[in-house]
Amino acid sequence: MDYGGMADFLARGRAALARGPVALILDEDGVELPSTLQHALKTGFRSVVLFTAPDQPPLPDDLAPLVHRVRHDVHAEDALRTAVNPIIAAAPPGTWFYAGYNAEYLFHPFCETRNLREMLAFHTEERRDAMLAYVVDLYAPDLAAAPDAVSLAQAHMDRSGYYALGRPDPANHNHPRDRQLDFFGGLRWRFEEHVPPHKRKIDRIALFRSKPGLKLRPDFTFTDEEYNTYACPWHHNLTAAVCSFRTAKALRRNPGSREAIGTFLWHGSVRFDWHSQQLMDLGLMEPGQWF
């Protein structure tokens, strides 16, 4: 179903938010949009809400009835945040959400045999209201064959080069925030001279539950600091991964970086298997206590 904007969606389509998990996807450029939506539906989301520019063409016939399409200024500053926060405010408290972009694919531990709803039920039982995800950069190995750096069939990723730093606490300069880290790696680390400092982190609170007053901030953290933690105080928790072509696309779209980067391949590149076990083996996703 199509909606003229956020107000129209909240007036006519609010029922889509009644029962999660709900995927909120911002379509920036149409690249791999059908595969993004198909992946979200296969993952186990009960509803998929797509925010797209008014001039984008209609969805394919097999997807159009399954997706709530909301017109939105997708090129505005913080476009995802301005779409997500009104949804949080309108949703029933406790609804699970995912927020991401086109050409991004959410993976969770054992997703080949267990769907997202099973995992979130377990995570909720552990008294967790949010889940940390690492954004794992994907890229095509041959930029002549794939000028936009997007190739699902030949997707590669970095198997090394990831690290974390303690997240500073403005209220206590002597100690970092409790159970919060800033994570770095992938293309944003290797080509950091082309990436603004405030966009170099690869951590994202990609899965979260709605609650009154909760807001997403521009850096993909939330106004409730417990949402931004990687684990509870008593043991390790699940984490997820967002496998994303978004950074590769941006580096190819920007004239300066496009001319400077001949290939994204390096000695740490490995072919992406599109399987959760690979991500867990590389330490890019944690099963926690969920075996």
MIKOLDO-164074 format. One line per field, with one value per residue: residue number from 0; x, y, z of N, C-alpha, C in turn. Coordinates in steps of 0.02 Angstrom, whole numbers. Layout:
// MIKOLDO-164074
k <- c(NUM | ...)
n_x <- c(X | ...)
n_y <- c(Y | ...)
n_z <- c(Z | ...)
ca_x <- c(X | ...)
ca_y <- c(Y | ...)
ca_z <- c(Z | ...)
c_x <- c(X | ...)
c_y <- c(Y | ...)
c_z <- c(Z | ...)
END
This chain:
// MIKOLDO-164074
k <- c(0 | 1 | 2 | 3 | 4 | 5 | 6 | 7 | 8 | 9 | 10 | 11 | 12 | 13 | 14 | 15 | 16 | 17 | 18 | 19 | 20 | 21 | 22 | 23 | 24 | 25 | 26 | 27 | 28 | 29 | 30 | 31 | 32 | 33 | 34 | 35 | 36 | 37 | 38 | 39 | 40 | 41 | 42 | 43 | 44 | 45 | 46 | 47 | 48 | 49 | 50 | 51 | 52 | 53 | 54 | 55 | 56 | 57 | 58 | 59 | 60 | 61 | 62 | 63 | 64 | 65 | 66 | 67 | 68 | 69 | 70 | 71 | 72 | 73 | 74 | 75 | 76 | 77 | 78 | 79 | 80 | 81 | 82 | 83 | 84 | 85 | 86 | 87 | 88 | 89 | 90 | 91 | 92 | 93 | 94 | 95 | 96 | 97 | 98 | 99 | 100 | 101 | 102 | 103 | 104 | 105 | 106 | 107 | 108 | 109 | 110 | 111 | 112 | 113 | 114 | 115 | 116 | 117 | 118 | 119 | 120 | 121 | 122 | 123 | 124 | 125 | 126 | 127 | 128 | 129 | 130 | 131 | 132 | 133 | 134 | 135 | 136 | 137 | 138 | 139 | 140 | 141 | 142 | 143 | 144 | 145 | 146 | 147 | 148 | 149 | 150 | 151 | 152 | 153 | 154 | 155 | 156 | 157 | 158 | 159 | 160 | 161 | 162 | 163 | 164 | 165 | 166 | 167 | 168 | 169 | 170 | 171 | 172 | 173 | 174 | 175 | 176 | 177 | 178 | 179 | 180 | 181 | 182 | 183 | 184 | 185 | 186 | 187 | 188 | 189 | 190 | 191 | 192 | 193 | 194 | 195 | 196 | 197 | 198 | 199 | 200 | 201 | 202 | 203 | 204 | 205 | 206 | 207 | 208 | 209 | 210 | 211 | 212 | 213 | 214 | 215 | 216 | 217 | 218 | 219 | 220 | 221 | 222 | 223 | 224 | 225 | 226 | 227 | 228 | 229 | 230 | 231 | 232 | 233 | 234 | 235 | 236 | 237 | 238 | 239 | 240 | 241 | 242 | 243 | 244 | 245 | 246 | 247 | 248 | 249 | 250 | 251 | 252 | 253 | 254 | 255 | 256 | 257 | 258 | 259 | 260 | 261 | 262 | 263 | 264 | 265 | 266 | 267 | 268 | 269 | 270 | 271 | 272 | 273 | 274 | 275 | 276 | 277 | 278 | 279 | 280 | 281 | 282 | 283 | 284 | 285 | 286 | 287 | 288 | 289 | 290)
n_x <- c(42 | 23 | 74 | 51 | 138 | 217 | 115 | 1 | 26 | 25 | -106 | -181 | -111 | -69 | -95 | 1 | 101 | 61 | 100 | 253 | 402 | 450 | 512 | 598 | 641 | 745 | 748 | 876 | 927 | 875 | 954 | 973 | 850 | 734 | 795 | 833 | 710 | 652 | 740 | 716 | 583 | 596 | 676 | 592 | 513 | 360 | 298 | 343 | 403 | 430 | 525 | 527 | 579 | 469 | 471 | 513 | 502 | 362 | 349 | 398 | 271 | 260 | 306 | 243 | 112 | 153 | 223 | 229 | 228 | 299 | 301 | 442 | 566 | 704 | 832 | 862 | 951 | 994 | 890 | 842 | 829 | 731 | 625 | 612 | 591 | 456 | 384 | 421 | 361 | 227 | 202 | 144 | 204 | 349 | 360 | 458 | 583 | 674 | 797 | 858 | 943 | 920 | 1002 | 1061 | 1078 | 1010 | 1080 | 1066 | 1121 | 1121 | 1024 | 987 | 913 | 834 | 710 | 691 | 596 | 598 | 726 | 715 | 617 | 687 | 788 | 712 | 667 | 784 | 784 | 819 | 811 | 859 | 974 | 1142 | 1222 | 1347 | 1400 | 1441 | 1545 | 1510 | 1572 | 1602 | 1722 | 1776 | 1783 | 1768 | 1680 | 1573 | 1527 | 1463 | 1503 | 1426 | 1380 | 1292 | 1318 | 1457 | 1502 | 1616 | 1704 | 1786 | 1895 | 1971 | 2045 | 1963 | 1915 | 1892 | 1851 | 1843 | 1693 | 1681 | 1624 | 1534 | 1495 | 1585 | 1743 | 1849 | 1818 | 1756 | 1593 | 1483 | 1484 | 1482 | 1547 | 1643 | 1649 | 1757 | 1813 | 1824 | 1780 | 1769 | 1870 | 1987 | 1987 | 1985 | 2019 | 1931 | 1813 | 1706 | 1749 | 1642 | 1567 | 1631 | 1616 | 1561 | 1464 | 1294 | 1136 | 1033 | 919 | 778 | 665 | 511 | 470 | 392 | 444 | 568 | 705 | 791 | 959 | 1071 | 1190 | 1157 | 1133 | 1032 | 920 | 899 | 1019 | 1045 | 1001 | 1107 | 1206 | 1318 | 1296 | 1210 | 1233 | 1266 | 1298 | 1358 | 1272 | 1165 | 1219 | 1199 | 1221 | 1237 | 1247 | 1317 | 1312 | 1322 | 1426 | 1525 | 1456 | 1444 | 1579 | 1610 | 1525 | 1563 | 1662 | 1799 | 1846 | 1815 | 1904 | 2023 | 2024 | 2059 | 2025 | 1935 | 1986 | 2101 | 2235 | 2160 | 2036 | 1892 | 1783 | 1610 | 1499 | 1363 | 1307 | 1269 | 1361 | 1489 | 1502 | 1495 | 1609 | 1709 | 1698 | 1610 | 1482 | 1385 | 1325 | 1289 | 1202 | 1121 | 1101)
n_y <- c(-60 | 113 | 271 | 446 | 515 | 536 | 577 | 531 | 393 | 366 | 395 | 305 | 185 | 135 | 13 | -74 | -64 | -127 | -252 | -322 | -406 | -255 | -195 | -52 | 31 | 135 | 196 | 248 | 259 | 163 | 54 | -118 | -133 | -223 | -347 | -314 | -293 | -419 | -497 | -446 | -484 | -623 | -643 | -633 | -526 | -454 | -344 | -230 | -73 | 46 | 186 | 304 | 403 | 523 | 513 | 386 | 231 | 115 | -29 | -200 | -316 | -430 | -387 | -268 | -284 | -325 | -231 | -78 | 73 | 227 | 396 | 502 | 624 | 572 | 616 | 713 | 786 | 671 | 581 | 451 | 450 | 550 | 485 | 372 | 413 | 472 | 355 | 273 | 347 | 330 | 194 | 46 | 25 | -74 | -137 | -222 | -159 | -138 | -38 | 22 | 31 | 29 | -101 | -159 | -293 | -383 | -492 | -624 | -729 | -899 | -882 | -953 | -1063 | -1022 | -904 | -723 | -685 | -786 | -765 | -635 | -654 | -732 | -639 | -540 | -609 | -610 | -487 | -380 | -235 | -189 | -216 | -230 | -205 | -241 | -148 | -222 | -199 | -228 | -264 | -255 | -356 | -321 | -173 | -123 | -208 | -193 | -46 | 28 | -36 | -138 | -302 | -442 | -575 | -583 | -533 | -464 | -451 | -378 | -476 | -448 | -315 | -246 | -152 | -89 | 51 | 126 | 210 | 381 | 464 | 603 | 651 | 598 | 610 | 529 | 397 | 281 | 258 | 142 | -23 | 13 | 36 | 107 | 54 | 9 | -12 | -105 | -30 | 103 | 119 | 82 | 175 | 299 | 431 | 480 | 484 | 569 | 607 | 587 | 491 | 370 | 262 | 91 | 31 | 0 | 22 | -80 | -156 | -133 | -93 | -7 | 132 | 248 | 414 | 379 | 409 | 404 | 446 | 550 | 475 | 342 | 293 | 285 | 385 | 328 | 267 | 134 | 61 | 73 | -12 | -154 | -273 | -351 | -324 | -448 | -556 | -606 | -549 | -580 | -523 | -438 | -425 | -305 | -320 | -229 | -131 | 3 | 96 | 67 | 102 | 241 | 283 | 258 | 343 | 472 | 595 | 622 | 512 | 410 | 426 | 405 | 275 | 122 | -10 | -108 | -219 | -306 | -381 | -429 | -461 | -563 | -681 | -655 | -764 | -760 | -813 | -846 | -913 | -885 | -751 | -762 | -842 | -752 | -664 | -560 | -564 | -615 | -758 | -758 | -821 | -900 | -1048)
n_z <- c(0 | -37 | 30 | 53 | 134 | 297 | 387 | 323 | 324 | 463 | 488 | 409 | 402 | 524 | 583 | 539 | 629 | 740 | 782 | 806 | 742 | 655 | 504 | 459 | 321 | 229 | 70 | -22 | -153 | -238 | -271 | -275 | -212 | -222 | -181 | -53 | 13 | -5 | 70 | 199 | 219 | 213 | 323 | 432 | 473 | 522 | 468 | 339 | 316 | 199 | 160 | 38 | -104 | -184 | -324 | -357 | -448 | -458 | -347 | -385 | -440 | -358 | -236 | -200 | -134 | -9 | 59 | 148 | 80 | 100 | 61 | 67 | 112 | 62 | 43 | 131 | 271 | 397 | 363 | 389 | 529 | 547 | 495 | 576 | 711 | 726 | 703 | 811 | 913 | 882 | 889 | 976 | 1144 | 1170 | 1047 | 929 | 820 | 667 | 590 | 438 | 278 | 96 | 0 | 109 | 225 | 351 | 467 | 585 | 723 | 673 | 574 | 464 | 504 | 609 | 639 | 643 | 738 | 834 | 888 | 942 | 1037 | 1130 | 1163 | 1222 | 1335 | 1404 | 1458 | 1377 | 1279 | 1161 | 1025 | 983 | 827 | 706 | 568 | 426 | 295 | 126 | -39 | -215 | -303 | -426 | -494 | -619 | -682 | -597 | -575 | -473 | -362 | -312 | -298 | -281 | -309 | -312 | -193 | -74 | 83 | 228 | 323 | 430 | 532 | 619 | 762 | 931 | 1035 | 1196 | 1238 | 1260 | 1408 | 1433 | 1557 | 1644 | 1636 | 1668 | 1652 | 1531 | 1452 | 1530 | 1474 | 1340 | 1178 | 1045 | 882 | 747 | 577 | 420 | 261 | 297 | 387 | 315 | 213 | 274 | 254 | 164 | 229 | 337 | 509 | 602 | 543 | 542 | 628 | 649 | 722 | 761 | 832 | 784 | 804 | 905 | 1040 | 1048 | 1154 | 1266 | 1236 | 1185 | 1074 | 919 | 889 | 788 | 772 | 768 | 895 | 1047 | 1148 | 1272 | 1372 | 1406 | 1299 | 1213 | 1249 | 1235 | 1299 | 1438 | 1617 | 1675 | 1589 | 1423 | 1277 | 1133 | 972 | 815 | 634 | 507 | 345 | 222 | 73 | 73 | 111 | 16 | -101 | -79 | -78 | -209 | -273 | -237 | -312 | -279 | -199 | -287 | -393 | -326 | -277 | -337 | -319 | -200 | -144 | -37 | 62 | 167 | 120 | 91 | 16 | 33 | 111 | 129 | 246 | 415 | 495 | 449 | 486 | 625 | 649 | 616 | 719 | 707 | 746 | 882 | 969 | 1102 | 1240 | 1168 | 1102)
ca_x <- c(0 | 61 | 52 | 78 | 189 | 213 | 49 | -46 | 39 | 3 | -179 | -213 | -73 | -42 | -103 | 63 | 145 | 27 | 133 | 319 | 449 | 436 | 571 | 594 | 695 | 749 | 775 | 913 | 943 | 845 | 1001 | 956 | 791 | 695 | 828 | 831 | 643 | 643 | 779 | 681 | 523 | 619 | 706 | 539 | 477 | 288 | 281 | 399 | 385 | 482 | 524 | 555 | 567 | 406 | 478 | 537 | 453 | 325 | 382 | 375 | 205 | 263 | 324 | 199 | 60 | 184 | 263 | 197 | 273 | 285 | 340 | 484 | 624 | 758 | 897 | 871 | 997 | 965 | 825 | 818 | 808 | 668 | 572 | 605 | 566 | 383 | 359 | 429 | 311 | 160 | 196 | 132 | 266 | 374 | 364 | 526 | 595 | 740 | 804 | 915 | 939 | 922 | 1067 | 1085 | 1047 | 1017 | 1094 | 1070 | 1148 | 1081 | 966 | 968 | 867 | 792 | 691 | 703 | 548 | 624 | 783 | 693 | 582 | 740 | 821 | 665 | 670 | 846 | 771 | 855 | 764 | 893 | 1028 | 1197 | 1242 | 1403 | 1389 | 1495 | 1546 | 1516 | 1594 | 1619 | 1795 | 1795 | 1745 | 1753 | 1620 | 1519 | 1549 | 1436 | 1532 | 1374 | 1372 | 1272 | 1349 | 1530 | 1514 | 1673 | 1703 | 1850 | 1896 | 2013 | 2050 | 1910 | 1937 | 1844 | 1877 | 1795 | 1653 | 1688 | 1565 | 1542 | 1483 | 1640 | 1799 | 1898 | 1796 | 1710 | 1525 | 1477 | 1462 | 1474 | 1609 | 1641 | 1680 | 1783 | 1839 | 1795 | 1800 | 1774 | 1936 | 2040 | 1986 | 1957 | 2031 | 1873 | 1753 | 1707 | 1759 | 1581 | 1535 | 1678 | 1596 | 1522 | 1413 | 1226 | 1083 | 989 | 857 | 760 | 594 | 483 | 449 | 375 | 499 | 630 | 721 | 853 | 1003 | 1104 | 1245 | 1127 | 1121 | 967 | 920 | 905 | 1087 | 1048 | 992 | 1169 | 1255 | 1326 | 1276 | 1185 | 1289 | 1281 | 1329 | 1358 | 1208 | 1166 | 1227 | 1180 | 1264 | 1204 | 1294 | 1295 | 1349 | 1310 | 1488 | 1556 | 1420 | 1460 | 1647 | 1611 | 1485 | 1599 | 1713 | 1866 | 1864 | 1809 | 1966 | 2079 | 2019 | 2054 | 1995 | 1924 | 2019 | 2166 | 2251 | 2111 | 1972 | 1868 | 1717 | 1555 | 1462 | 1292 | 1291 | 1283 | 1418 | 1549 | 1505 | 1512 | 1678 | 1752 | 1686 | 1569 | 1414 | 1391 | 1263 | 1274 | 1180 | 1072 | 1137)
ca_y <- c(0 | 175 | 326 | 508 | 541 | 508 | 590 | 485 | 325 | 360 | 399 | 248 | 123 | 122 | -57 | -109 | -59 | -157 | -314 | -327 | -354 | -214 | -169 | 16 | 34 | 197 | 185 | 307 | 264 | 109 | -1 | -182 | -126 | -285 | -398 | -291 | -306 | -492 | -522 | -427 | -527 | -691 | -644 | -644 | -466 | -458 | -287 | -194 | -4 | 73 | 258 | 312 | 468 | 524 | 497 | 318 | 191 | 67 | -91 | -257 | -341 | -479 | -355 | -211 | -297 | -346 | -177 | -13 | 120 | 294 | 448 | 535 | 659 | 525 | 648 | 764 | 769 | 625 | 560 | 391 | 470 | 587 | 436 | 323 | 440 | 474 | 287 | 252 | 381 | 306 | 122 | 21 | 13 | -142 | -164 | -227 | -127 | -136 | 21 | 15 | 61 | -18 | -133 | -183 | -358 | -400 | -562 | -639 | -797 | -957 | -858 | -1002 | -1112 | -990 | -838 | -664 | -682 | -830 | -733 | -577 | -681 | -750 | -578 | -508 | -647 | -590 | -419 | -334 | -197 | -168 | -261 | -202 | -237 | -212 | -139 | -255 | -173 | -272 | -229 | -297 | -360 | -293 | -111 | -112 | -247 | -167 | 22 | 54 | -79 | -182 | -366 | -493 | -640 | -581 | -490 | -476 | -414 | -381 | -527 | -422 | -243 | -218 | -138 | -51 | 98 | 145 | 269 | 432 | 485 | 675 | 665 | 571 | 608 | 480 | 329 | 277 | 237 | 72 | -72 | 44 | 42 | 131 | 3 | 34 | -63 | -105 | 21 | 168 | 121 | 79 | 235 | 349 | 499 | 499 | 477 | 616 | 572 | 569 | 436 | 314 | 205 | 39 | 3 | 26 | -12 | -92 | -186 | -98 | -93 | 59 | 151 | 320 | 461 | 355 | 440 | 387 | 503 | 547 | 427 | 275 | 274 | 306 | 430 | 285 | 241 | 61 | 36 | 78 | -59 | -215 | -331 | -336 | -327 | -513 | -602 | -583 | -554 | -585 | -465 | -451 | -393 | -275 | -326 | -168 | -102 | 75 | 134 | 57 | 145 | 311 | 295 | 258 | 400 | 533 | 600 | 619 | 444 | 367 | 431 | 384 | 205 | 79 | -73 | -116 | -281 | -303 | -448 | -450 | -473 | -632 | -683 | -660 | -825 | -750 | -863 | -820 | -946 | -848 | -690 | -782 | -865 | -693 | -622 | -502 | -576 | -658 | -792 | -751 | -883 | -933 | -1100)
ca_z <- c(0 | -42 | 73 | 29 | 180 | 364 | 416 | 290 | 349 | 532 | 488 | 377 | 404 | 590 | 601 | 523 | 687 | 798 | 803 | 776 | 725 | 597 | 470 | 432 | 271 | 191 | 3 | -41 | -224 | -276 | -285 | -243 | -169 | -217 | -141 | 17 | 39 | -2 | 127 | 260 | 226 | 227 | 390 | 481 | 494 | 509 | 425 | 311 | 298 | 154 | 150 | -29 | -136 | -221 | -395 | -367 | -484 | -416 | -330 | -424 | -421 | -304 | -173 | -185 | -83 | 54 | 86 | 158 | 47 | 126 | 29 | 117 | 84 | 79 | 34 | 183 | 324 | 448 | 336 | 424 | 596 | 545 | 481 | 630 | 775 | 729 | 706 | 880 | 954 | 865 | 897 | 1044 | 1180 | 1169 | 979 | 902 | 756 | 634 | 547 | 393 | 211 | 40 | -9 | 174 | 239 | 422 | 485 | 656 | 731 | 653 | 537 | 413 | 533 | 659 | 613 | 685 | 793 | 886 | 921 | 981 | 1096 | 1178 | 1185 | 1268 | 1398 | 1439 | 1480 | 1333 | 1237 | 1101 | 1006 | 945 | 764 | 670 | 496 | 390 | 227 | 68 | -99 | -273 | -313 | -491 | -501 | -690 | -696 | -553 | -561 | -411 | -310 | -286 | -332 | -233 | -326 | -301 | -135 | -31 | 146 | 264 | 376 | 485 | 533 | 661 | 830 | 972 | 1084 | 1247 | 1220 | 1312 | 1446 | 1446 | 1628 | 1684 | 1589 | 1690 | 1636 | 1474 | 1469 | 1549 | 1423 | 1275 | 1140 | 976 | 840 | 684 | 532 | 353 | 213 | 330 | 419 | 265 | 172 | 320 | 230 | 124 | 271 | 393 | 572 | 637 | 508 | 537 | 670 | 615 | 767 | 752 | 870 | 727 | 829 | 966 | 1058 | 1059 | 1222 | 1267 | 1242 | 1154 | 1011 | 885 | 879 | 722 | 768 | 774 | 964 | 1071 | 1206 | 1331 | 1365 | 1411 | 1231 | 1177 | 1277 | 1195 | 1339 | 1505 | 1666 | 1704 | 1541 | 1354 | 1241 | 1060 | 928 | 745 | 585 | 449 | 289 | 187 | 18 | 75 | 111 | -49 | -148 | -66 | -99 | -282 | -297 | -225 | -364 | -252 | -181 | -346 | -431 | -285 | -258 | -395 | -298 | -128 | -122 | -3 | 87 | 215 | 87 | 85 | -14 | 81 | 99 | 143 | 296 | 481 | 527 | 431 | 527 | 693 | 649 | 613 | 777 | 688 | 770 | 941 | 987 | 1173 | 1273 | 1124 | 1066)
c_x <- c(44 | 30 | 87 | 132 | 178 | 144 | -3 | -37 | 12 | -73 | -210 | -177 | -45 | -48 | -41 | 111 | 118 | 63 | 200 | 341 | 432 | 502 | 556 | 654 | 690 | 783 | 809 | 920 | 915 | 890 | 982 | 896 | 750 | 729 | 829 | 764 | 630 | 680 | 743 | 620 | 543 | 646 | 654 | 503 | 403 | 265 | 345 | 374 | 443 | 472 | 561 | 538 | 503 | 413 | 505 | 484 | 418 | 367 | 358 | 310 | 206 | 280 | 274 | 146 | 89 | 219 | 221 | 246 | 253 | 330 | 378 | 541 | 686 | 827 | 909 | 922 | 961 | 896 | 799 | 793 | 741 | 610 | 559 | 572 | 490 | 352 | 364 | 374 | 241 | 149 | 177 | 198 | 285 | 377 | 436 | 529 | 666 | 740 | 866 | 899 | 934 | 994 | 1101 | 1044 | 1062 | 1028 | 1093 | 1096 | 1098 | 1020 | 944 | 916 | 821 | 774 | 700 | 657 | 570 | 681 | 761 | 653 | 633 | 773 | 777 | 664 | 732 | 843 | 813 | 804 | 796 | 949 | 1079 | 1208 | 1304 | 1384 | 1450 | 1493 | 1554 | 1537 | 1609 | 1694 | 1819 | 1753 | 1733 | 1689 | 1560 | 1539 | 1522 | 1459 | 1482 | 1370 | 1354 | 1309 | 1423 | 1548 | 1574 | 1665 | 1774 | 1845 | 1937 | 2013 | 1997 | 1937 | 1885 | 1881 | 1823 | 1758 | 1657 | 1621 | 1573 | 1533 | 1540 | 1700 | 1851 | 1880 | 1750 | 1641 | 1524 | 1448 | 1445 | 1543 | 1594 | 1681 | 1700 | 1808 | 1808 | 1820 | 1808 | 1841 | 1991 | 2044 | 1960 | 1969 | 1973 | 1808 | 1756 | 1713 | 1695 | 1543 | 1579 | 1659 | 1555 | 1471 | 1346 | 1178 | 1027 | 922 | 840 | 685 | 571 | 465 | 434 | 437 | 564 | 642 | 788 | 893 | 1040 | 1159 | 1221 | 1128 | 1054 | 974 | 918 | 972 | 1092 | 1037 | 1058 | 1223 | 1259 | 1305 | 1247 | 1242 | 1310 | 1308 | 1325 | 1288 | 1219 | 1185 | 1209 | 1231 | 1220 | 1255 | 1273 | 1342 | 1350 | 1375 | 1524 | 1522 | 1440 | 1531 | 1653 | 1573 | 1522 | 1657 | 1784 | 1888 | 1860 | 1874 | 2025 | 2081 | 2009 | 2021 | 1984 | 1958 | 2085 | 2179 | 2201 | 2042 | 1956 | 1799 | 1664 | 1511 | 1387 | 1267 | 1312 | 1345 | 1483 | 1556 | 1522 | 1584 | 1727 | 1743 | 1645 | 1496 | 1422 | 1324 | 1243 | 1258 | 1131 | 1107 | 1091)
c_y <- c(62 | 229 | 390 | 538 | 512 | 518 | 543 | 414 | 317 | 364 | 335 | 181 | 103 | 49 | -98 | -110 | -96 | -218 | -321 | -399 | -319 | -189 | -100 | 26 | 98 | 182 | 249 | 315 | 208 | 50 | -62 | -176 | -190 | -338 | -379 | -308 | -381 | -522 | -506 | -472 | -599 | -697 | -655 | -583 | -473 | -401 | -256 | -126 | 26 | 148 | 272 | 381 | 467 | 503 | 427 | 276 | 141 | 5 | -147 | -286 | -390 | -449 | -301 | -226 | -312 | -290 | -114 | 40 | 192 | 344 | 488 | 571 | 620 | 557 | 703 | 740 | 726 | 599 | 498 | 409 | 506 | 543 | 391 | 353 | 448 | 405 | 261 | 282 | 354 | 233 | 103 | 8 | -61 | -174 | -165 | -197 | -141 | -73 | 13 | 45 | 7 | -42 | -149 | -244 | -377 | -475 | -569 | -711 | -851 | -937 | -906 | -1051 | -1083 | -920 | -783 | -663 | -728 | -796 | -675 | -599 | -700 | -687 | -540 | -543 | -631 | -517 | -368 | -301 | -171 | -217 | -224 | -241 | -202 | -205 | -167 | -233 | -229 | -232 | -279 | -299 | -326 | -231 | -91 | -148 | -222 | -97 | 52 | 14 | -128 | -245 | -419 | -559 | -641 | -541 | -513 | -433 | -418 | -433 | -504 | -346 | -209 | -206 | -95 | -6 | 113 | 209 | 321 | 449 | 559 | 692 | 640 | 561 | 556 | 408 | 331 | 254 | 162 | 30 | -40 | 52 | 73 | 81 | 33 | -24 | -58 | -48 | 89 | 176 | 124 | 142 | 294 | 420 | 525 | 498 | 527 | 580 | 548 | 512 | 374 | 253 | 155 | 7 | 38 | -13 | -24 | -122 | -156 | -102 | -21 | 69 | 225 | 363 | 440 | 390 | 413 | 450 | 497 | 495 | 355 | 248 | 304 | 349 | 392 | 250 | 165 | 28 | 31 | 30 | -122 | -278 | -307 | -344 | -398 | -565 | -572 | -593 | -564 | -518 | -486 | -417 | -365 | -275 | -277 | -147 | -25 | 116 | 127 | 100 | 218 | 328 | 296 | 318 | 466 | 540 | 593 | 548 | 397 | 367 | 402 | 309 | 163 | 13 | -72 | -178 | -266 | -373 | -474 | -463 | -547 | -629 | -692 | -720 | -818 | -802 | -837 | -851 | -910 | -786 | -707 | -805 | -806 | -646 | -560 | -510 | -627 | -692 | -784 | -818 | -923 | -984 | -1140)
c_z <- c(0 | 2 | 50 | 73 | 249 | 395 | 388 | 316 | 420 | 538 | 462 | 387 | 471 | 612 | 586 | 582 | 748 | 825 | 768 | 767 | 659 | 569 | 442 | 385 | 232 | 124 | -21 | -117 | -266 | -289 | -242 | -195 | -166 | -174 | -67 | 48 | 45 | 57 | 193 | 271 | 243 | 298 | 444 | 506 | 475 | 464 | 400 | 288 | 260 | 147 | 85 | -57 | -177 | -294 | -409 | -403 | -437 | -402 | -377 | -397 | -364 | -237 | -152 | -132 | -14 | 91 | 92 | 134 | 66 | 91 | 82 | 81 | 103 | 73 | 85 | 234 | 377 | 426 | 372 | 493 | 596 | 525 | 541 | 692 | 778 | 733 | 778 | 924 | 942 | 880 | 968 | 1080 | 1178 | 1100 | 956 | 832 | 732 | 592 | 504 | 325 | 158 | 30 | 57 | 193 | 311 | 429 | 561 | 664 | 712 | 612 | 482 | 438 | 585 | 636 | 665 | 746 | 851 | 925 | 966 | 1042 | 1150 | 1206 | 1235 | 1336 | 1438 | 1462 | 1442 | 1287 | 1173 | 1087 | 963 | 881 | 738 | 597 | 460 | 317 | 176 | 8 | -154 | -282 | -377 | -503 | -574 | -709 | -656 | -532 | -496 | -351 | -280 | -330 | -280 | -246 | -310 | -239 | -94 | 32 | 176 | 319 | 437 | 482 | 574 | 731 | 865 | 1020 | 1135 | 1227 | 1275 | 1344 | 1463 | 1520 | 1672 | 1639 | 1608 | 1670 | 1574 | 1497 | 1483 | 1493 | 1356 | 1242 | 1073 | 934 | 773 | 642 | 463 | 310 | 246 | 367 | 367 | 223 | 213 | 297 | 187 | 164 | 328 | 460 | 606 | 602 | 503 | 579 | 630 | 661 | 755 | 796 | 819 | 747 | 896 | 977 | 1070 | 1132 | 1222 | 1277 | 1210 | 1087 | 985 | 875 | 812 | 716 | 778 | 846 | 986 | 1134 | 1272 | 1326 | 1372 | 1343 | 1194 | 1202 | 1235 | 1233 | 1405 | 1556 | 1685 | 1654 | 1471 | 1323 | 1167 | 1028 | 857 | 699 | 529 | 392 | 235 | 131 | 22 | 73 | 44 | -102 | -141 | -90 | -175 | -310 | -289 | -275 | -337 | -235 | -241 | -386 | -392 | -272 | -321 | -381 | -223 | -101 | -87 | 26 | 138 | 186 | 84 | 53 | 39 | 62 | 107 | 194 | 365 | 513 | 510 | 474 | 599 | 698 | 649 | 673 | 763 | 710 | 828 | 957 | 1060 | 1205 | 1230 | 1082 | 1021)
END
